Structures are given as structure tokens and as C-alpha cells.
Amino acid sequence: MNHRPRTSAAVAALALAATTLVSAAPAQAKHRPCPTLTVSTGWYGDNKARLDRLIADHCADARRKGEKPLAVFDWDNTVIKNDVGDATLYWLLRNDRVRPPRNDDWSTTSRHLTPAAATALRAACPAGGRTLPTATDTRCADEIRSVYSDGATTGGAAAFAGFDHRRTEPQYAWLAQLLRGWTTREVESFAAAARAENLAAPQGATQRVGTARVTGWIRHYDQQRDLIHTLRRAGFDVWIVSASPEPVVDVWARGIGIDPAHAIGIRNTTERGRLTSHFKGCGTVRDGEDTMITYIDGKRCWINQEILGVRGPAAERVQPAARRQVLAAGDSDTDVSFLRDATGLRLVLNRNKNELMCRAYENGDGRWLVNPLFIEPKARKTTPYPCATTGYTADDGTARPVRRADGSVIPDQEDRVY
């Protein structure tokens, strides 16, 4: 009688078992459930359920095709409560970290700064020195804060002019321009110090900058942090796109586990390793022209250029649906273009911003989700949003009706989610 040696039988059995395990592994991975949101409080109506459905649909698709669906978030008041750009400027002013302009000429800080603003700043702030003494010189601190926060001098004169209102907000841009002369690492250290102070401060805290009392606290929204973590676990490619300076955005993005390589903000050009008062360009805008930042249509351009890899004039145009983000989240008119580009869902936190709320409430394709702010939600707007008359800000700054893609006018909308 022939007997196969026990060793051969054992090897055969082990080989069969290994084959079975290898073949079973993909099946088990394939049927592993997609993650769902864990924070339930704060979500309005069926918003959480619809987000979970989107995640499940695209999670399964990502596993089947091996492609990462794209999700893009604004930062300020979308992922956190309050504004990291504001927090950074206030820290700079309280700690004497703003450098004087070249040749004491404030017009060199922004091509859009008005002569009245340049004159007011020169009168208020001392010439020379390595940095301005804004921690103690309240007149200088007040003038800088007023130009940045109010877009006007302390005397009431307009601070900025001559810009495309769909591509840039010169007040936001001016903060990045005031970082001239510092290295990226130094700016990140300033942002980190401001972040630590604002997260540690009690909710509702204020701080004194010059003679003014200003907001002194920031909080992460637990719901948005949960959403971002869930999306990443489900295989999504998650990005932050903000109209704050990019080194500042990078510091805050790291705090919720987003690699700075997936964060886009206003990008200064550099000279000998230090930031200049000029910006990188996008689309048809060249480096140093300073006419487009990550703002409204500028956000679309930067998403197309940096995330989708589209270069030149095409970066300013809406891309084919298969390439675009499936989920977008924002809170302001500055986010309206990249939100409209999203093909799956568009999550809007209601801050009573006219154009954004007109489009979200009209909800022509059923893909808009409106949610109250997760912390200190706004009261209901008592009058309708003026969609049919003045809800849209044109590139020249004039107020016009909000129109659908086919050119028809969106009627006024009542505030319903608050």
C-alpha cells in the first residue's frame, strides 16, 4: 500500500488553507461596513442621514474602483467657530510682529490700498524699526485693525478699491501681505501661539487690540471634526481651502489630522526664504499680479489647479462632473462657487449670507443641506433674502439678482433653518 508521507500531506493542507485565507480576505474587506457619523447632536433634520448615505455610496465605490472621492471644506466658521485669520492678526498686533512697509510707503503692502488708507496708516504708525510697536502704540494698532476688519480707515475712508469682487477680498489678502519679511516657519509659530490662546480661552472671551475689544476665542465643531474623520476612514480625499494665509491654515489643519499638503490658503511668493507682499497666481493670473486669492471664483480656480491638476485658463472654469468634489462644505458667499461645483451634497452652515442662502434654500437640484451653526447659531432672519434684486455681488461690486445657471432669477427666499 502506498502512503503519502505525513509531511507532504501537511504541506498540502497548509497550502490549501493559505489559498482559502487569501481568497477570503478580499471578500471580507469588500463587505466591511462603511463608517458612519458618530456625533448626532447639532444636525438639522435628515442632514446626518443624508451625509451617511453619501459616505456609504462613495465608500463602496472607492473600494470597488480604488479611486478616492473628493471632499472640500472651507475652514473659518465651517470647521471651527470664529476666524483664524482674525486671531492671527490680533496676535501679531498684541506681540509687535507686524513689520513696517518698505520705505515707509504703505501703498507697497497692497495694490488695492487707497491713497487715503496709505496716508492714514503712515500718519498713525511710526517709521523705521524692525517691527511696529503695536502692543503699546494704540493709534497704530487701531488703524491697522480698522483697515483689516472694517475695510475703512478709523476716519471712515474706504481702504481698498479697484479689485474684482468675485476673485479677491483685499482685506483678507492684506493679512497675508502684512506677513512680509517673515519665514514660513516663523509665521507658523505665530499661528500656533494664537491657536493655543484662542482654544484655551473660555467661550465668549474677548481681548484688547489697540483700544478695541475683539473676539478672543475659537472652538472646533465636534460635528465637522467627526465628519472629516469619517470621510477619511471611508477613503475620501479630504481638503481644506481657506481665504486665510496658507501657513496659518496649515497649523490649524494639522490640529484635526489634515496634512498641510491637503490645505490651501493664500500663498505668498518668497524671496530669499522670506514671504513677500505678493501672491502666487492661478489660472490666467500670474505670480505677483495679486488679483486672485482663494475667494469665491478664486477658490474654484485653486481647487482645480492644486487638487485636480488643471493649469492655465481652464482652471478658472467648471470641470467635468466626474472630476469634481462630491461633497463641499462652507458658510459664506466666499464659498459659493466651489459649493455649486460639488456633485453629491453641498453642506451650508447658515450665517445669513445672501447669495449662498439664496442658492441653498432654492435648492434647485435637491443637493443642498442647510444646517444652523453648531455653536451660537444665528437667529432667524426676519426679512427674506433679497435673491431677486440685490443678493448677488458682481465682479465690479454692484448688487444684482441671483441667477440660476440658465439665467433665470431666483425668487426671494425665507430663512427656514436657524
GUFIBA-356087 format. One record per residue (C-alpha): x, y, z; residue in three letters; residue number from 1. Coordinates in nm, 2 decimals. Each point is the difference from the previous one (the first is absolute). Example, Ala and Ser with C-alpha at 12.3 -4.5 7.8 and 13.67 -1.06 7.14 Angstrom:
# residues 2
        X        Y        Z   type   seq
     1.23    -0.45     0.78    ALA     1
     0.14     0.34    -0.07    SER     2
This chain:
# residues 418
        X        Y        Z   type   seq
     0.00     0.00     0.00    MET     1
     0.13     0.34    -0.09    ASN     2
    -0.02     0.27     0.26    HIS     3
     0.08     0.36    -0.07    ARG     4
     0.24     0.13     0.27    PRO     5
    -0.16     0.20     0.28    ARG     6
     0.23     0.29    -0.07    THR     7
    -0.14     0.02    -0.36    SER     8
    -0.35    -0.02     0.13    ALA     9
     0.06     0.28     0.25    ALA    10
     0.16     0.22    -0.27    VAL    11
    -0.30    -0.06    -0.22    ALA    12
    -0.24     0.08     0.27    ALA    13
     0.18     0.32     0.09    LEU    14
     0.01     0.11    -0.36    ALA    15
    -0.37    -0.05    -0.03    LEU    16
    -0.07     0.19     0.32    ALA    17
     0.22     0.29    -0.12    ALA    18
    -0.18     0.00    -0.33    THR    19
    -0.33     0.01     0.17    THR    20
     0.11     0.29     0.23    LEU    21
     0.14     0.20    -0.29    VAL    22
    -0.32    -0.04    -0.20    SER    23
    -0.22     0.08     0.29    ALA    24
     0.18     0.31     0.10    ALA    25
    -0.12     0.22    -0.28    PRO    26
    -0.35    -0.12     0.05    ALA    27
     0.01     0.09     0.36    GLN    28
     0.15     0.35    -0.08    ALA    29
    -0.25     0.05    -0.27    LYS    30
    -0.29    -0.05     0.24    HIS    31
     0.15     0.19     0.29    ARG    32
    -0.26     0.26     0.10    PRO    33
     0.07     0.37    -0.09    CYS    34
     0.04     0.23     0.30    PRO    35
    -0.28     0.23     0.11    THR    36
    -0.01     0.32     0.19    LEU    37
     0.02    -0.04     0.38    THR    38
    -0.11     0.35     0.11    VAL    39
    -0.37     0.03    -0.03    SER    40
    -0.08     0.33     0.19    THR    41
    -0.01     0.32    -0.19    GLY    42
    -0.10    -0.14    -0.34    TRP    43
    -0.32     0.15    -0.15    TYR    44
    -0.28    -0.22    -0.14    GLY    45
     0.13    -0.29    -0.21    ASP    46
     0.34     0.16    -0.07    ASN    47
     0.20    -0.26     0.20    LYS    48
    -0.19    -0.29    -0.17    ALA    49
     0.06     0.15    -0.35    ARG    50
     0.37     0.04     0.08    LEU    51
     0.02    -0.36     0.12    ASP    52
    -0.16    -0.11    -0.33    ARG    53
     0.24     0.20    -0.21    LEU    54
     0.30    -0.15     0.20    ILE    55
    -0.14    -0.35    -0.04    ALA    56
    -0.05     0.04    -0.38    ASP    57
     0.34     0.14    -0.07    HIS    58
     0.18    -0.22     0.26    CYS    59
    -0.12    -0.31    -0.19    ALA    60
     0.08     0.16    -0.33    ASP    61
     0.35     0.08     0.12    ALA    62
     0.06    -0.36     0.11    ARG    63
    -0.12    -0.13    -0.33    ARG    64
     0.18     0.24    -0.23    LYS    65
     0.30     0.09     0.22    GLY    66
    -0.06     0.37    -0.05    GLU    67
    -0.03     0.26     0.28    LYS    68
    -0.31     0.22    -0.02    PRO    69
     0.08     0.36     0.07    LEU    70
    -0.14     0.21     0.29    ALA    71
     0.09     0.37     0.05    VAL    72
    -0.07     0.21     0.31    PHE    73
     0.03     0.37     0.06    ASP    74
     0.16     0.07     0.34    TRP    75
    -0.11     0.31     0.19    ASP    76
    -0.35    -0.04     0.15    ASN    77
    -0.04    -0.33    -0.20    THR    78
     0.23    -0.23     0.19    VAL    79
     0.06     0.24     0.29    ILE    80
    -0.19     0.28     0.17    LYS    81
     0.15     0.34    -0.07    ASN    82
     0.29     0.09    -0.22    ASP    83
     0.37    -0.11     0.01    VAL    84
     0.11     0.30    -0.22    GLY    85
    -0.15     0.24     0.25    ASP    86
     0.16    -0.19     0.29    ALA    87
     0.34     0.02    -0.17    THR    88
    -0.01     0.37    -0.08    LEU    89
    -0.11     0.08     0.36    TYR    90
     0.30    -0.21     0.13    TRP    91
     0.24     0.18    -0.24    LEU    92
    -0.12     0.34     0.12    LEU    93
     0.01    -0.09     0.37    ARG    94
     0.35    -0.14    -0.04    ASN    95
     0.17     0.26    -0.22    ASP    96
     0.03    -0.24    -0.30    ARG    97
    -0.10     0.23    -0.29    VAL    98
     0.29     0.14    -0.20    ARG    99
     0.00     0.35    -0.13    PRO   100
    -0.06     0.04    -0.37    PRO   101
     0.29     0.05    -0.25    ARG   102
     0.12     0.36     0.01    ASN   103
    -0.29     0.09     0.24    ASP   104
    -0.23    -0.03    -0.30    ASP   105
    -0.32    -0.18     0.09    TRP   106
    -0.11    -0.02    -0.36    SER   107
     0.26    -0.27    -0.05    THR   108
    -0.20    -0.23     0.23    THR   109
    -0.29    -0.04    -0.25    SER   110
    -0.06     0.11    -0.35    ARG   111
    -0.37     0.06     0.10    HIS   112
     0.07     0.22     0.30    LEU   113
    -0.14     0.35    -0.05    THR   114
     0.21     0.31     0.03    PRO   115
    -0.22     0.11     0.30    ALA   116
     0.08    -0.33     0.18    ALA   117
     0.37     0.03    -0.08    ALA   118
     0.01     0.35     0.14    THR   119
    -0.19    -0.09     0.31    ALA   120
     0.23    -0.30     0.07    LEU   121
     0.31     0.22    -0.05    ARG   122
    -0.14     0.26     0.24    ALA   123
    -0.09    -0.25     0.26    ALA   124
     0.31    -0.23     0.00    CYS   125
     0.36     0.10     0.07    PRO   126
     0.26    -0.04    -0.28    ALA   127
     0.30    -0.23     0.02    GLY   128
     0.08    -0.27     0.25    GLY   129
    -0.01    -0.38    -0.05    ARG   130
    -0.36    -0.03     0.11    THR   131
    -0.28     0.24     0.08    LEU   132
    -0.07     0.06     0.38    PRO   133
    -0.37    -0.09    -0.03    THR   134
    -0.01    -0.16     0.35    ALA   135
     0.03     0.34     0.15    THR   136
    -0.06     0.25    -0.28    ASP   137
    -0.38    -0.02    -0.01    THR   138
    -0.04     0.26    -0.28    ARG   139
     0.20    -0.22    -0.24    CYS   140
    -0.17    -0.32     0.12    ALA   141
    -0.35     0.16    -0.04    ASP   142
     0.08     0.12    -0.36    GLU   143
     0.13    -0.34    -0.11    ILE   144
    -0.29    -0.19     0.16    ARG   145
    -0.26     0.24    -0.15    SER   146
     0.14    -0.04    -0.35    VAL   147
     0.00    -0.38     0.03    TYR   148
    -0.32    -0.05     0.19    SER   149
    -0.22     0.28    -0.13    ASP   150
     0.15     0.07    -0.35    GLY   151
     0.02     0.36     0.10    ALA   152
     0.23     0.24     0.19    THR   153
    -0.08     0.11     0.35    THR   154
    -0.12     0.32    -0.16    GLY   155
    -0.25    -0.19    -0.22    GLY   156
     0.18     0.02    -0.34    ALA   157
    -0.02    -0.31    -0.22    ALA   158
     0.32    -0.20     0.04    ALA   159
     0.00    -0.21    -0.32    PHE   160
    -0.11     0.06    -0.36    ALA   161
     0.04    -0.13    -0.36    GLY   162
    -0.04    -0.38     0.06    PHE   163
    -0.21    -0.28    -0.15    ASP   164
    -0.26    -0.08     0.27    HIS   165
    -0.03    -0.36    -0.13    ARG   166
     0.37    -0.08     0.02    ARG   167
     0.14     0.18     0.30    THR   168
    -0.08     0.16     0.33    GLU   169
     0.28     0.25     0.06    PRO   170
    -0.06     0.01     0.38    GLN   171
     0.07    -0.37     0.03    TYR   172
     0.29     0.03    -0.24    ALA   173
     0.15     0.28     0.20    TRP   174
     0.07    -0.22     0.30    LEU   175
     0.21    -0.23    -0.22    ALA   176
     0.18     0.31    -0.14    GLN   177
     0.07     0.13     0.35    LEU   178
     0.20    -0.32     0.06    LEU   179
     0.27     0.13    -0.24    ARG   180
     0.35    -0.06     0.13    GLY   181
    -0.07    -0.30     0.21    TRP   182
     0.08    -0.36    -0.09    THR   183
    -0.27    -0.26    -0.03    THR   184
     0.13    -0.17     0.32    ARG   185
    -0.02     0.32     0.19    GLU   186
    -0.36     0.07    -0.12    VAL   187
    -0.09    -0.35     0.10    GLU   188
     0.13     0.06     0.35    SER   189
    -0.21     0.32     0.03    PHE   190
    -0.31    -0.19    -0.12    ALA   191
     0.07    -0.28     0.25    ALA   192
     0.03     0.25     0.29    ALA   193
    -0.33     0.16    -0.11    ALA   194
    -0.16    -0.34    -0.03    ARG   195
     0.10    -0.10     0.35    ALA   196
    -0.13     0.32     0.15    GLU   197
    -0.33    -0.01    -0.18    ASN   198
    -0.08    -0.36     0.07    LEU   199
     0.09     0.04     0.37    ALA   200
    -0.21     0.32     0.04    ALA   201
    -0.35    -0.05     0.14    PRO   202
    -0.29     0.02    -0.25    GLN   203
    -0.10     0.36    -0.05    GLY   204
     0.34     0.14     0.11    ALA   205
     0.12     0.33    -0.14    THR   206
     0.34     0.15    -0.03    GLN   207
     0.13     0.36    -0.03    ARG   208
     0.17     0.10    -0.32    VAL   209
     0.09     0.37     0.00    GLY   210
    -0.30     0.16     0.16    THR   211
    -0.25    -0.25    -0.13    ALA   212
    -0.15    -0.31     0.15    ARG   213
     0.00    -0.29    -0.25    VAL   214
    -0.08    -0.37    -0.01    THR   215
     0.25    -0.21     0.20    GLY   216
    -0.12    -0.36    -0.03    TRP   217
    -0.03    -0.28    -0.26    ILE   218
    -0.16    -0.34     0.03    ARG   219
     0.00    -0.31    -0.23    HIS   220
    -0.34    -0.12    -0.10    TYR   221
    -0.02    -0.36     0.12    ASP   222
    -0.24    -0.08    -0.28    GLN   223
     0.23     0.11    -0.27    GLN   224
     0.31    -0.16     0.15    ARG   225
    -0.21    -0.33     0.02    ASP   226
    -0.10     0.05    -0.36    LEU   227
     0.35     0.06    -0.13    ILE   228
     0.14    -0.31     0.20    HIS   229
    -0.29    -0.21    -0.13    THR   230
     0.06     0.10    -0.36    LEU   231
     0.37    -0.08     0.03    ARG   232
    -0.07    -0.34     0.15    ARG   233
    -0.24    -0.06    -0.29    ALA   234
     0.27     0.06    -0.25    GLY   235
    -0.08     0.36    -0.10    PHE   236
     0.27     0.25    -0.10    ASP   237
    -0.07     0.29     0.24    VAL   238
     0.13     0.35    -0.06    TRP   239
    -0.03     0.34     0.17    ILE   240
    -0.02     0.32    -0.21    VAL   241
     0.01     0.33     0.19    SER   242
     0.04     0.37    -0.07    ALA   243
     0.24     0.02     0.29    SER   244
     0.38     0.00    -0.05    PRO   245
     0.12    -0.35    -0.08    GLU   246
     0.25    -0.04     0.28    PRO   247
    -0.28     0.09     0.24    VAL   248
    -0.24    -0.25    -0.16    VAL   249
     0.27    -0.27     0.02    ASP   250
     0.04     0.03     0.37    VAL   251
    -0.37    -0.03     0.06    TRP   252
    -0.05    -0.28    -0.24    ALA   253
     0.27    -0.21     0.18    ARG   254
    -0.21     0.04     0.31    GLY   255
    -0.28    -0.22    -0.15    ILE   256
     0.23    -0.25    -0.17    GLY   257
     0.01     0.17    -0.35    ILE   258
     0.34     0.00    -0.15    ASP   259
     0.11     0.35    -0.12    PRO   260
     0.04    -0.15    -0.35    ALA   261
    -0.38    -0.01     0.00    HIS   262
    -0.05     0.35     0.12    ALA   263
    -0.02     0.30    -0.24    ILE   264
     0.00     0.37     0.11    GLY   265
     0.13     0.33    -0.13    ILE   266
     0.35    -0.08    -0.13    ARG   267
     0.27     0.27     0.02    ASN   268
     0.29     0.00    -0.23    THR   269
     0.34    -0.02     0.17    THR   270
     0.34     0.18    -0.03    GLU   271
     0.31    -0.15     0.15    ARG   272
    -0.22    -0.22     0.22    GLY   273
    -0.22     0.27     0.13    ARG   274
    -0.36     0.09    -0.09    LEU   275
    -0.06     0.30    -0.23    THR   276
    -0.32     0.21    -0.02    SER   277
    -0.09    -0.17    -0.33    HIS   278
    -0.19    -0.31    -0.08    PHE   279
     0.03    -0.31    -0.21    LYS   280
    -0.24     0.00    -0.30    GLY   281
    -0.27    -0.23    -0.13    CYS   282
    -0.15    -0.05    -0.34    GLY   283
     0.06     0.31    -0.21    THR   284
     0.14     0.20     0.30    VAL   285
     0.38    -0.01     0.02    ARG   286
     0.22     0.00     0.31    ASP   287
     0.02     0.35     0.14    GLY   288
    -0.31     0.14    -0.16    GLU   289
    -0.18    -0.04     0.33    ASP   290
    -0.35     0.01    -0.15    THR   291
    -0.13    -0.35     0.09    MET   292
     0.00    -0.18     0.34    ILE   293
    -0.20    -0.29     0.13    THR   294
    -0.32     0.20     0.00    TYR   295
    -0.33    -0.08    -0.19    ILE   296
     0.11    -0.08    -0.36    ASP   297
     0.36     0.00     0.12    GLY   298
    -0.08    -0.30     0.22    LYS   299
    -0.12    -0.19    -0.30    ARG   300
     0.32     0.09    -0.19    CYS   301
     0.23    -0.11     0.29    TRP   302
    -0.20    -0.33     0.04    ILE   303
     0.03    -0.07    -0.37    ASN   304
     0.36     0.09    -0.01    GLN   305
     0.14    -0.16     0.32    GLU   306
    -0.23    -0.29     0.05    ILE   307
    -0.12    -0.10    -0.35    LEU   308
     0.33     0.10    -0.18    GLY   309
    -0.17     0.24    -0.25    VAL   310
     0.23     0.27    -0.12    ARG   311
    -0.04     0.33    -0.19    GLY   312
    -0.33     0.16    -0.09    PRO   313
    -0.19    -0.33     0.03    ALA   314
     0.06     0.01     0.38    ALA   315
    -0.25     0.29     0.02    GLU   316
    -0.28    -0.20    -0.16    ARG   317
    -0.23    -0.27     0.14    VAL   318
     0.15    -0.34    -0.05    GLN   319
    -0.18    -0.32    -0.13    PRO   320
    -0.22    -0.15     0.28    ALA   321
     0.21    -0.32     0.02    ALA   322
     0.30     0.20     0.12    ARG   323
    -0.17     0.23     0.25    ARG   324
    -0.05    -0.02     0.37    GLN   325
    -0.29    -0.22     0.11    VAL   326
    -0.04     0.19     0.33    LEU   327
     0.07     0.36     0.08    ALA   328
    -0.07     0.20     0.32    ALA   329
     0.00     0.37     0.07    GLY   330
    -0.17     0.29     0.18    ASP   331
     0.04     0.31    -0.21    SER   332
    -0.03     0.16    -0.34    ASP   333
     0.37    -0.05    -0.03    THR   334
    -0.07    -0.38    -0.04    ASP   335
    -0.29     0.02    -0.24    VAL   336
     0.19    -0.10    -0.32    SER   337
     0.17    -0.31     0.13    PHE   338
    -0.32    -0.11     0.18    LEU   339
    -0.19     0.03    -0.33    ARG   340
     0.26    -0.22    -0.16    ASP   341
    -0.06    -0.29     0.24    ALA   342
    -0.18    -0.29    -0.17    THR   343
    -0.13    -0.19     0.31    GLY   344
    -0.09     0.23     0.30    LEU   345
     0.06     0.36     0.09    ARG   346
     0.00     0.06     0.37    LEU   347
    -0.07     0.36     0.10    VAL   348
     0.03     0.14     0.35    LEU   349
    -0.25     0.29     0.02    ASN   350
     0.17     0.33     0.08    ARG   351
    -0.27     0.20    -0.19    ASN   352
     0.22     0.07    -0.30    LYS   353
    -0.22     0.11    -0.29    ASN   354
     0.12    -0.17    -0.31    GLU   355
     0.09    -0.33     0.17    LEU   356
    -0.34    -0.02     0.18    MET   357
    -0.19     0.09    -0.32    CYS   358
     0.16    -0.29    -0.18    ARG   359
    -0.02    -0.24     0.29    ALA   360
    -0.37     0.07     0.08    TYR   361
    -0.10     0.00    -0.36    GLU   362
     0.16    -0.35    -0.02    ASN   363
    -0.07    -0.05    -0.37    GLY   364
     0.16    -0.34    -0.02    ASP   365
    -0.07    -0.13     0.35    GLY   366
     0.37    -0.02     0.10    ARG   367
     0.02     0.29     0.24    TRP   368
     0.00    -0.07     0.38    LEU   369
    -0.05     0.30     0.23    VAL   370
     0.10    -0.03     0.37    ASN   371
     0.00     0.26     0.28    PRO   372
     0.34     0.08     0.14    LEU   373
     0.10    -0.26     0.24    PHE   374
     0.11     0.26     0.26    ILE   375
    -0.20     0.32     0.05    GLU   376
    -0.24    -0.04    -0.29    PRO   377
    -0.13     0.31    -0.17    LYS   378
    -0.35     0.12     0.08    ALA   379
    -0.25    -0.03    -0.28    ARG   380
     0.03     0.27    -0.26    LYS   381
    -0.32     0.19     0.03    THR   382
    -0.01     0.13    -0.36    THR   383
     0.03    -0.22    -0.31    PRO   384
     0.34    -0.03    -0.17    TYR   385
     0.00     0.25    -0.29    PRO   386
     0.07    -0.26    -0.27    CYS   387
    -0.21     0.16    -0.27    ALA   388
     0.16     0.35     0.04    THR   389
     0.34     0.04     0.18    THR   390
     0.11    -0.34     0.13    GLY   391
     0.29    -0.04    -0.25    TYR   392
     0.32     0.21     0.01    THR   393
     0.14     0.04    -0.35    ALA   394
     0.37     0.03    -0.09    ASP   395
    -0.02     0.38     0.01    ASP   396
    -0.17     0.00     0.34    GLY   397
    -0.35     0.08    -0.11    THR   398
    -0.30    -0.18     0.15    ALA   399
    -0.20    -0.21    -0.25    ARG   400
    -0.26    -0.28     0.01    PRO   401
     0.11    -0.35     0.07    VAL   402
    -0.04    -0.21    -0.32    ARG   403
    -0.01    -0.37    -0.07    ARG   404
     0.23    -0.16    -0.26    ALA   405
    -0.26     0.06    -0.27    ASP   406
    -0.02     0.37     0.08    GLY   407
    -0.33     0.01     0.17    SER   408
    -0.04     0.19     0.33    VAL   409
    -0.03    -0.18     0.33    ILE   410
    -0.29     0.14     0.20    PRO   411
     0.04     0.14     0.35    ASP   412
     0.04    -0.27     0.26    GLN   413
    -0.12    -0.02     0.36    GLU   414
     0.24    -0.10     0.27    ASP   415
    -0.11    -0.35     0.11    ARG   416
     0.29    -0.17     0.18    VAL   417
     0.14     0.18     0.30    TYR   418
